[in-house]
Amino acid sequence: MCPLPPDTVWSTASNYRSPKEGTVTAKTRSEGTDKAAPAEEITSPTTIMVRASGLFVLVLLLLFGVIFIKQALHDRVRNNAADAAATYCQYVLNGSFEEAAAMESANTTSVTAEHGRVALATPASSAVNMRVADSSISDDELTASARIEFTGVQNPIAWQEAPTYSSSIELERSSTDESWRITTPLVTTVEINMPVWTPALLIAEEEVAANEASNEESNLPTWTTELTLYPGAYTIGAHALSADLNIAAIPERVARPYGDNPLNFASTITVPLAQTPITTSFKPFVVLPDDAGEALKANLLTLLNGCIHNNKEESNLCPDFTRTLPADTQLEFDTKLGVVSFPTTSTFRIDIVTIRDPATGWAQCSNITGTLSYNEEGQSTIEELTVRRCGQK
């Protein structure tokens, strides 16, 4: 066996002990120092991959968490917009028009919003059901859309069952701190054709529209006005120009009083819940046949007989022939002819009418024209009168 060099100490973990340091694998004296070289710690590739995978999963979980929370908050805002749309639609259907108008981005010109439920005879909710089908919202959460499904929608004439259809309610807000506003209100433009003898349209017994045409221009049988209304059945009124008229409701053709004023008459219109903005026309009133003409004939006979019986007093309305008739003459019109027409509400004419006195047999074929005026009570007064013999120019 070869002897060991004197400056080397050999040891093993099982048989040798270092005099100073304990158990080591090997130790070499070097230039007068006893320090041992530090052992290097080596990390395996598997450990690195495990740690990297864990970090990746953690980042992924955090990312998914952020996305989930953001989406949850986004859905919450979308649901809030859908709830606002549903609330608005329910206000409209229930007839809470002032509350509905307050939710719109710009208040509509609906007269029903101004007068509340007074004019509403039947709310749309009595025949229409609704639900929110789906909704969406913009990325900046400033605009939204809700699709509302309606069932049992009525037609313009009466409430009737109809297939379900949907309508889009659009909403907006200027910032995320503000409430949602409706930009597509559930209103319908209603065109109402009124008889020329009804110079004013009433809702809640208040005038909301008037015939602006002058008497010279009022040569049409009707005048037209437009209103913006929410869906529902409404009681509206017409103010009669003359107390001699009965203004009947359509379609029943029955004169219905409206309020305490005897010159006001009522009718009902049913405004549909439209899928898209539409214009609906109504003719809610009609003047009962011959009322105005018969009243005018009676007034004319009163005037003509007054000219004869009042000792032939001078009057700018008394025709010349009345000054030559006996004082006991009692004139009447031949009912076979003599149709009264009104070129305007303030002018009249009766063509080819026979004025006669049955007692004496006196008769004269005449063409009559004149003008009228009306007071606040609807009483008419003949302002001008011209009576010409038939064939006379």
HELIX and SHEET records of a PDB file:
HELIX    1   1 PRO A   45  ASN A   94  1                                  50    
HELIX    2   2 PHE A   97  ALA A  102  1                                   6    
HELIX    3   3 VAL A  111  HIS A  115  1                                   5    
HELIX    4   4 ALA A  124  SER A  126  5                                   3    
HELIX    5   5 ASP A  291  HIS A  309  1                                  19    
HELIX    6   6 ASP A  320  ARG A  323  5                                   4    
SHEET    1   A 4 LEU A 120  PRO A 123  0                                        
SHEET    2   A 4 GLY A 232  HIS A 239 -1                                        
SHEET    3   A 4 ALA A 200  ILE A 203 -1                                        
SHEET    4   A 4 GLU A 206  ALA A 210 -1                                        
SHEET    1   B 3 LEU A 120  PRO A 123  0                                        
SHEET    2   B 3 GLY A 232  HIS A 239 -1                                        
SHEET    3   B 3 ASN A 264  VAL A 271 -1                                        
SHEET    1   C 4 ASN A 129  ILE A 137  0                                        
SHEET    2   C 4 THR A 143  THR A 151 -1                                        
SHEET    3   C 4 TYR A 165  GLU A 172 -1                                        
SHEET    4   C 4 ARG A 181  ILE A 182 -1                                        
SHEET    1   D 3 THR A 222  LEU A 229  0                                        
SHEET    2   D 3 THR A 188  PRO A 195 -1                                        
SHEET    3   D 3 THR A 279  PHE A 282  1                                        
SHEET    1   E 3 VAL A 254  ALA A 255  0                                        
SHEET    2   E 3 ILE A 247  ALA A 249 -1                                        
SHEET    3   E 3 PHE A 285  VAL A 287 -1                                        
SHEET    1   F 3 GLU A 332  PHE A 333  0                                        
SHEET    2   F 3 THR A 347  ASP A 357 -1                                        
SHEET    3   F 3 VAL A 340  THR A 344 -1                                        
SHEET    1   G 4 GLU A 332  PHE A 333  0                                        
SHEET    2   G 4 THR A 347  ASP A 357 -1                                        
SHEET    3   G 4 TRP A 362  TYR A 374 -1                                        
SHEET    4   G 4 SER A 380  ARG A 389 -1                                        
END                                                                             
